[in-house]
């Protein structure tokens, strides 16, 4: 096996990790609170992607870059989004953080047949690791510590303020995080990965997370198997656009918080519906809304996060053009792929993306999303 293939497998194996360098400039604070989503960050997986691309470039005959119409329009879209952003600094950094992810997607697109041959084993090992760690954290009611810190596990317990937990029989249990920022993101990664490699047994690791969104999306996949069409994505998009019309009931539950974030997304969209306010600026824009400055710090802590809907998030930050692009991309990818495993994984993302944001905002799940999209559109399919 070549060095290039070994690097790719190592990258896939470490996709769930979050060893990261963070730098928090002045614009990453909202109401004096440090926002991780706005930080300048460099992941170890970014370095692996760069290494993979360098090795691939050296070992293969370099091709002259083909700046076709798609590439030129993409450049214009990104440049326009930056220039018309409410914070050029935030949006520039947001696009730069996406650069390694887009590069990996392009690599997978160009080498889709080989990638399919080399992705199953490392992704299987990743799922074994994640499922085992999630179950152990659930039993232990906290993180395990030690060297797992370097893979992304954080020091958590049922007593950590603001931690995701549930009560059963009068006893508090931790919803496991494994190496992810939140149990929902862990559930999403396990769900999409298990469907992608066709090993549903690993879905057991999803259960301790109690992610209702992921479990609902899985049920949707099984109900719609073989019926993933343009109508599915169209219905999802319409549902997403209706969410801002329903205001919160009191911000006292997870549903209320999601509705409040959706309502704010509607207000943000009204500022610049065509171009959006700029990639990465949703939380920054929340800080400028009149009705947020009156909220308590405890409430703000739970609300200073992206809207829990990837379609509303794209609409608010990149405008109608961005929303059209992602809908067309998802629709055409679903129509193009003949691989039922890839199609099911993509459908899972489409459905779970209606009630959470992690497919676009969290590194591990975003990389997986881009890999699945690239596999669906693969250039060198056999």
N, C-alpha and C positions, 0 to 999 in steps of 0.2 A: 504494500500500500504506500502511495506517495506521501510526501510531507504535506502537500496541499490537502489531501483527503483526511490525513490525521488531524490537521489543524481545524478542518471543518467539523469533524466528529467531536473534537475537544470543545469547540464553540457550542455545539448543540448540547453536549453534556452539561456545560456550565450556563446554559440559557437561564435557568431559574435563579442563579446567584445574583447578588447585588453588591459586590465589592466595589465601592465608589469613592471618588474624591469629590467633595462638595465645596463650593465657594459661594458665599452669600453676599452679593453686592447690595447696595442701598435699595435698589428697586425690588429686591426679593422679600421686603418687609411690607406688610399691609396692616394698618392700624397698630404698628409696633410689633406685630407677630411675624416670626420667621416662617416663610412658606417654602417647603421643600421643592414644590413644583416650579418655582421661579429661580431656583439656584442654578449656578453654572456647575455642571457635573461631567465627570469623565469616568466611565465604567471600565472594568477590566475586560468585559466583553467587547467594548469599543476597540481596545488594543488588539484583541484577538481577530476582530474583523479586519482591521488595518493590516495585520500580519498575513492573514489569509489572502487579501487582495494583492499584497506585494509579492508573495510567493507565486500566486496564480499568474501575475504579470510577467515575472521572471521566467517561469517554466514554460510559458506559452508564447508563441510568436505574437508580439504586440500588434493589435489592429489599429488602424487609423480611426480616431473617434468619428462616429457618424452622428453629426448634429442634425437629426431629422426634424420634421415639423413638430413632433411631440416634445422633443427635448427643448426646442426653442420656446414653445408655448409654456412649458413647465417653468423655464427660467423667467419668462415674463410674469407668470402667475405669482411666483415666489417674490420677485422683485417688487411687484405691485402691492402684495400683501405687506411687505416690510415698509415700503414708502408711505402707505396709508394707515399704518398701525398707530394706535394710540400711545404705544411705547416702542419706538424703533429698537431700543436696546433689548427688551424682552423678546420681541419677535425675531430679531436677528439670532439671538442665542438659541431660541426654540428651534429654528430651522437648522442651525449648526448641530444641535443635539440630535436632530433627525438624520443628518447626513450619513453616519455609519449604518443606520437602519435601512435607508434607501439603497445604500451600496450593497448590503447583504442581500436585499431583495433582488437587485439586478443580477448579482452573482448566481443566486438560485434560479432565476428566470433563464439565464444563459446556460445553466448546467443542470436543468431540472431532472433529467433521467439519471445522471450520476448521483445527484443529491438524494433522490428517492432510494437509491441503493445503499446510501451511507447514513441515512437519518434514523432508521428504525432502532438500531442497537443503542446508540447513545441516548436517544430520547426515552427508550425503555428503561435504561439505567437511571435517568433523571427522575422518571415517574416512580421507580422503586424507592429511590432516596426520599423524594417528596412525600410519598404516601406513608412511608415508615416514620419519617420525622413528624408528620402531622399527627399520626396516631399516638406517638410517644409524647408529644407536647400536650395532647388532649388528656392522656392518662396522668401525666406529671403536673398538669394545670399550670404550665409555664414553660419557658425555654430551657433547653438542656445545657447551653453554654459551651465553654471550651473552644475548640478550633472551629466549631460551627459558626462562630461570630464572623470569621473571615469569608464565609460563604453567604452571609447575609442575615443570619439569625440575630435578632435583637433581644435584649434582656427584658423579657415580658413575664408577667404572672397575672393571676386573676385579681391581684390587688393594685395593678398599675392603673392610674387614672385614665379614663377614656378608652380602656381596652375593650375589644369585642369579646363578649362573654354571654353565657346564658345560664339560667337557673333551672335545675331539675331536681325535684324532691327536696327542695330547700338547700341544695348545694350548688355553688357557682362553679361553672366549668369554663375554661378558656376555649374560644374558637381558635384553632391552631392557625398560625401565620406561616410556619415553616421558614422559608427565606424570603418571604414576600412582605410588602408594606401593609397588606390587609388580607384577611381570610377570603374575601370575595375574589381577589386577584389570584390567589392560590387555587381556588376552585375553578376559575376560568381557565387557568393554564392546564390543570389536570384534565378538565373536560375536553378541551380542544385537542390536547396532545393524545389522549387515549383514543379519541375518534380518528385522529390523523393516522395513527399506526395500527388501527383496527384491533385494539386490545381493551375491550370494555371492562375487564376485570379490575383495571386500575382506577375505575370510577369509584371504587370503595374508598379510596383516599380522599375523595371529595366530600363524603358524608359528614365527617367530624366538623367541617367548616360551617355546616348549616347554612350554606349560601342558597337562599330561596331562588335567587335570580338564576344561578347556574343550574340548579335542579329543574327549574321551570323550562329553561332553554333546552336541557337534555330531553325532557318530555316532548317539547316541540319538535326536536330533531327526529325522535322515534315516530311521532305522529305524522310528520311530513316527509318521511324518508322516500326519496325518489320523486318528490313533488316540489323541489326547490326551484322556484320560477321567478320571473320578473314581478309577478303579482305579490309574491311574498315580501320582497324588498319594498315594493310600492306601499303595501299596507303598513309595514314597519315605519317607513318614512312619514306617512300621514299620521300615524299614531304619535310619533315624536313631535310633529308640528302642532298637535292639539294640546300637548302637555302644558305649555305655558298659559293656556286659557283657564286652567283650573288652579286657583290659588291655594296656598297651604291652609290647613285647618287649625294651626296653632303652634307649629314647629315643636311638637311634643313627641314625635315618633319618627322612625326612619322614613316612612312614607311622606310625612309632612315636610321633612328636610329636603327630600327629593323634589317635591312639588314646589317648594320655595326656590330651590336652585333653578328649576325649569322656568318659573315665573321671572326670575332675574335674567335668565337667558333671553326671554322674550323682550325684556327692556333693553338689553345690550344689543340685540339684533336690530331694534328700532333705530339705534344710533347710526349704523352703517350697514343696511341690509344687503348691499351689493358686494362690497369688498370685505365686510367684517371688520372687527377692531384689531385684528392681527393675531397670528398664531401665538398661543401661550398667554394671551392677555385676559382670559375670562376672569380669573381671581383678581387681577389688577383692576378690572372694570367694576367688580363688586364693590371695591373700596371707594368708588366714585359715586355710587348710587346714594340718593338722599336717605332712603329708609334703612341703611345698614349702620350708619354711624350711631344710631340710638340703641343698637342691640348690646346685650351684656357680653363681656369677654368670653364667658363659658359658651354662650350661644354661637359667637363668632368662630370659636375654635372648631366647632362641628360643621360650620357652614362655609368656611374659607377653603373650598375645594372645587374642582371642576363639576359642572352639571353632570348628573348621572345619566347621560344619554349621548352616545357618540355623534349622533346626527345633529342634535341641538348644539353640541360643542363645536362641531365643524361649521355649522351655520353661523354661530355667534362670532367665531374667530376668523373665518375665511369667506363668509357671506354666501349668497345664493350660488355663486359660481363654484365654490368649494363643495357645497352640498351636492350640486349636480354631478361634480366629478366623482365623489365617493359613491353615490348611488349608481352611476353608470359603470364605475370600476367593479363594484360588487356584482351588479347584474350581469355584466359581460363575462366576469370570471366564473360565475356560477354556470353560465351557458356554455362556456368554452371547455371546462374540465369534464372528462369522462370518468374520472376516478371517483368512485362513490365515497371513499374515505376522505379525500380532500373536500369533496362537496359537503359531506356531513359536518366536518370541522368548520368549514366556512359558514354553514347555516347556523351552527352553534354560536359563532361570533356575531353574526347578523342579529340573532334573537337576543342574546345576552347583552349586546351593545345598546339595547333600548332602555336598560335600567342600570347601567353602570358606565364608567368612563375609562376603565383601566386598559382597554385595548389600544387607546391612543396616548395615555398619559403616564403609564408605568412601563419602564424599560423592558422587563422580562416578557410581559404579555404583548407589548407592541412588536418586539422582534419576532415572536411566534406568529402574530397576525400577518406581518409582512412576508414571512417565509411561506405561510399557507397561501396567501394571495399569489405569490410568485410561482408556487407549485401549480396552482390552478391555471395560470397563464403560460406555463413553461414553454420555452422556445424550442428546445431540442428533444421533444417527446418522441419516444420510440413507437 
